[in-house]
Structure formats: C-alpha cells, structure tokens
Amino acid sequence: MSPAFRPPVPLRRGRVHEACGPGAMGFAAATCAQGSGQILWIREAWRAKALNPVGLSLFFDPHRLLWASVADQTDALAVAEEALKDGAVPLVIVELSGALDLREGRRLQLAAKAGQTTGLCLIPEGMGSNAAETRWYCTPLAAAGGTDSTPMRWALIKNKSGTLGTWDVRWDHAARRLDVVPPVGERPGPAPAPG
C-alpha cells in the first residue's frame, strides 16, 4: 500500500491534537495503544457516563492508565497543561465539554512542546482550537458480514503540517494493531490490464 494512504498516526509528539465525532473514544483508544508508558486521562466529574478502563483492554493494558477526575473544564485544562509540561507521562488525553479559545489552545501547545508530550483533546463537534496541530472527525462504521472488528472512518479535517484525508481503519484485536483499509482502486493485487 502506498504511504500516501497511511494516516499520520501515531500522533506527533510535542504537540496537541483534537478528535471529535461519535468515534472519538475509539480514536483515543487506538492512540493509547500505539504508545508505551503511562497515559493520563482527564475527565470532568459531572459527566454521567464513566470510562471503564477494563473496556479498553482490547487496545492496551489498562494498568497504564492514570485517571484524573476534575470539577470543570478550567480544572481539566490546568491539569492537562501541567502534565504536558512535566513530560513524565508520554500521552495526555483530556475530555472537554466546551470550546477552547486560542489562548487556552496555545498554552496547551507550549506545554506539550516543553515536555515533548503528546496531547489529545476529545472535543464537542465544532469547538476546536485554532492552535491544534491536527483535528480528526471520527465515526464508527458498520462491520461487513458480521465480522468481529472495529471499523472506523477517520477524517483529518485540520492539519498544520500536511494534507487532509480520510481513512477507513479497523482495529485488529488479536494483533493489537491498526489496519488501514485502502480506498477502492488502491487495493493490493494484480495491476489492471493496460488499455
């Protein structure tokens, strides 16, 4: 498969990225699986649904997950900034409930650069920051033929250092890796006959 059809993951270190859409949690789980070391996941305590680390075990060892439950978005951003700047945890994920202004986004970027840490903000649709390195819109796809897989569509809708694109991906639970499904016409196999 051509490298042009590979999504730019793992996410660039020393930068903060954003993911939104109904498949954003799957994107975050796959991002966690692609790294090593501890993961700090920051979430506002008032949210009704809780994250179950055991449910992430198909992607990575849940013992790697550190959990921070905070009162509101202001606290979430403060914890994320300190963790990114410190650099002790290679991946910081923060779930946000509201929009990020340019100042807040820029502070996160500077902290990630200082700590050489990767940040991922899970944001509501349309509420990203102009400071984000990349922004992904993620949606689940129906599995073909009832196969036991996790098909997703990841659309790179903002990219400060490259082009945009859309990829259909599937998490291979047995191999614990991300498989990219190439677009029609770009699938491996014999070359079409000329003429």
N, C-alpha and C positions, 0 to 999 in steps of 0.2 A: 504494500500500500504506500502511496506517495506520502512523504512527510507533510505535505501541504494539507492533508486531510486529518492530521492529528490535532486534537485540541491542545491549546497551550497550558497543559497541566503536567506535572504539579505546578501550582501557582508560584509566581515569582517571589523569592524571599526578599525581605526588607521592604515589602510593600503591603498595602491593604487592598483587598478585593471585596466585591459585593456579589451576592446572589439573591435572587428573588423568584417568585413564582411558586406554584404548588409542589414542585420537585426540589426546592432549595435545600430541604433537610437531606435528601439523597445526595445532592451535590456536596454538602458539608461532610457527610459520612464518607464518601469516596475521597474527599480531600484529606480527611483524617487518616485513611488507610494508606495513602501514598507517602506518608512521612514516618518518621520514627521519633521516639521520645514522648514526653508528656504533652497533653493537649489541655488547654484551659478553655472551658465553655462557660460563657457568661449569659445569664438569663434573668429577666425581671421576675421577681417572686409572685407578682399578682396574676401572672398568666395562668389560665385554668388548666391547660394541659401540661403535664410534666414529661420530661425526656427520660426514657428508660435506658440506661447505659447497656443493659443486657441485650436490648433490641439492636444495638449497634455491633454486637459481637460477630455478626456475619461480615463486617467490614474490618474491624480491628479489635485488639484486646481491650475490653472496657476498663481494665486496671490502669491504662494510660490516661484515662480521663479524669481531670480535676474539674470540680463543679463550683461555680460562684453564683449564688443567688443574691440578687441586689434589689433594692427598693424601687428604683425607677431608671429611666434612660440616662439621666445625669450621672447616677452612680455607675451604671454599666459602662459608660464612656470613660469615666475616671479609672475604673479597674482595668479596662482594656488598654488605656494609654500607659498605665504603669507597667502592666505585664509585657506589652510590646517593647517598651523602652528598656526593661530589665534584661530581656533576652534569655532568661533561664528556661522558658517554655518555647519551643520552636513554632507552635501554632496556637493562635488565639482566635476563638470564634465568639462573636457577640451577636445575640439576637436583639434587634432593635424594633421598637414599636412605632417610632415616628421618623420624620425626615431628619437628615443630617445637614447642617449648614456647612458652608465652605470652611469656616474656621474650625469646626469640630473635625471635619474630614481631614483637613491639613494637619491638625495636631496628631491625629492617628498615624498619618503618613510619616511625619517626622519621628514619632516614637518608634515605628516599625523599622525605619532606616537606622536609627540609633542602636537598636537592639538586634538588627539583622533577623527579625522575626517575621513570619507570615501572619497577616491578619485577614479574617474573613468576617464580613458583616452580613448577617441574614436580615434583609430589609423588606418592608412592605413595598409592593409594586409602585413605581413612580416616585419613590422617596429616597433616591440615592444621592450621593455627594459628588460634586464635580471633581473632587480630589481623588476619587477611587482610581486605582490602576486599571482594573477590569471590572465589568459588570456582566453577570450571567443571568439569563432568564431560563429557568429550568422547569420542565414539565415531564410527568410520567407518561409512558406510552403503554398501550395495551400489549400484552405479550402475545406473540403469534403462536398459534397452535397449542395454547395452554402450557407452554414451556415454563419451567421454574427459573425465571431470570428477573432481572430488574431493569427493563428497558427504560431509557430516559432520553429526552431531547434537550441538549444544552445549546443555547444560542448566546454567543458572545455579542452583546449589544453595545458594549463600550470597551475600547482597548486603547490605552495611551501609547503603546509601543508596538503596534502591529495592526493586522487587518481583522475584520469581523468575520464571523462564520457560524454555521450551525452544524452540530454533530449529533448523530444518534449513537448512544453508548449503552452498554449493558455491563452490569457488574457480574463477574464470574465468581460466585460464592466459593466454589471448590478451590479455584486457583488464587482467590483473593486478589483479583486484578481487574482493571477496567478494559473492556474490549470496545473498540470503536467500530461501528458498523458503517462501512463506506457507502457513499451515495450510489444510486443506481447508475450503471455505466462505468463505475470506477471499481467494481468488484474484481478481486483476483480471478484469474482464469486465463484461458487462451485468448490471444488477441483476435479481434474481429477480422474477417477476411477483407482484403482491400477491394474497393470498387463497388 
